[in-house]
Amino acid sequence: MKIRIFMLCVSCMLAVTGAKAQWVVADPGNLAQGIINATKNIVQTSSTATNMLNNCAPIKVI
C-alpha cells in the first residue's frame, strides 16, 4: 500500500509542468498619479504641521 501511494505521488510530481513567466506590466499613468498623490500628501502634512506650530505659539507665551 505504501508503495502505491509513493508511486502515485512520484507520478503526480513528474506530471507537473513548469511555470510560465509573465510579462512585467508598467503603467506610467498610475506611476505619475502616485507621485502626484504623494506630493499632495507631503504638502498637506507640512501645512498641518505649520498650523499646529502657529496655534501652539500663543499658548507658550501665556
CNS distance restraints for C-alpha pairs under 8 A (distance, minus, plus):
assign (resid   1 and name CA) (resid   5 and name CA) 6.42 0.50 0.50
assign (resid   2 and name CA) (resid   6 and name CA) 6.06 0.50 0.50
assign (resid   3 and name CA) (resid   7 and name CA) 6.01 0.50 0.50
assign (resid   4 and name CA) (resid   8 and name CA) 6.06 0.50 0.50
assign (resid   5 and name CA) (resid   9 and name CA) 6.20 0.50 0.50
assign (resid   6 and name CA) (resid  10 and name CA) 6.18 0.50 0.50
assign (resid   7 and name CA) (resid  11 and name CA) 6.03 0.50 0.50
assign (resid   8 and name CA) (resid  12 and name CA) 6.16 0.50 0.50
assign (resid   9 and name CA) (resid  13 and name CA) 6.25 0.50 0.50
assign (resid  10 and name CA) (resid  14 and name CA) 6.25 0.50 0.50
assign (resid  11 and name CA) (resid  15 and name CA) 6.12 0.50 0.50
assign (resid  12 and name CA) (resid  16 and name CA) 6.52 0.50 0.50
assign (resid  27 and name CA) (resid  31 and name CA) 6.30 0.50 0.50
assign (resid  28 and name CA) (resid  32 and name CA) 6.09 0.50 0.50
assign (resid  29 and name CA) (resid  33 and name CA) 6.16 0.50 0.50
assign (resid  30 and name CA) (resid  34 and name CA) 6.11 0.50 0.50
assign (resid  31 and name CA) (resid  35 and name CA) 6.34 0.50 0.50
assign (resid  32 and name CA) (resid  36 and name CA) 6.25 0.50 0.50
assign (resid  33 and name CA) (resid  37 and name CA) 6.10 0.50 0.50
assign (resid  34 and name CA) (resid  38 and name CA) 6.10 0.50 0.50
assign (resid  35 and name CA) (resid  39 and name CA) 6.16 0.50 0.50
assign (resid  36 and name CA) (resid  40 and name CA) 6.24 0.50 0.50
assign (resid  37 and name CA) (resid  41 and name CA) 6.19 0.50 0.50
assign (resid  38 and name CA) (resid  42 and name CA) 6.27 0.50 0.50
assign (resid  39 and name CA) (resid  43 and name CA) 6.28 0.50 0.50
assign (resid  40 and name CA) (resid  44 and name CA) 6.11 0.50 0.50
assign (resid  41 and name CA) (resid  45 and name CA) 6.04 0.50 0.50
assign (resid  42 and name CA) (resid  46 and name CA) 6.09 0.50 0.50
assign (resid  43 and name CA) (resid  47 and name CA) 6.12 0.50 0.50
assign (resid  44 and name CA) (resid  48 and name CA) 6.12 0.50 0.50
assign (resid  45 and name CA) (resid  49 and name CA) 6.15 0.50 0.50
assign (resid  46 and name CA) (resid  50 and name CA) 6.14 0.50 0.50
assign (resid  47 and name CA) (resid  51 and name CA) 6.13 0.50 0.50
assign (resid  48 and name CA) (resid  52 and name CA) 6.15 0.50 0.50
assign (resid  49 and name CA) (resid  53 and name CA) 6.25 0.50 0.50
assign (resid  50 and name CA) (resid  54 and name CA) 6.15 0.50 0.50
assign (resid  51 and name CA) (resid  55 and name CA) 6.06 0.50 0.50
assign (resid  52 and name CA) (resid  56 and name CA) 6.08 0.50 0.50
assign (resid  53 and name CA) (resid  57 and name CA) 6.10 0.50 0.50
assign (resid  54 and name CA) (resid  58 and name CA) 7.68 0.50 0.50
assign (resid  55 and name CA) (resid  59 and name CA) 7.62 0.50 0.50
assign (resid  56 and name CA) (resid  60 and name CA) 6.71 0.50 0.50
assign (resid  57 and name CA) (resid  61 and name CA) 6.84 0.50 0.50
assign (resid  58 and name CA) (resid  62 and name CA) 6.71 0.50 0.50
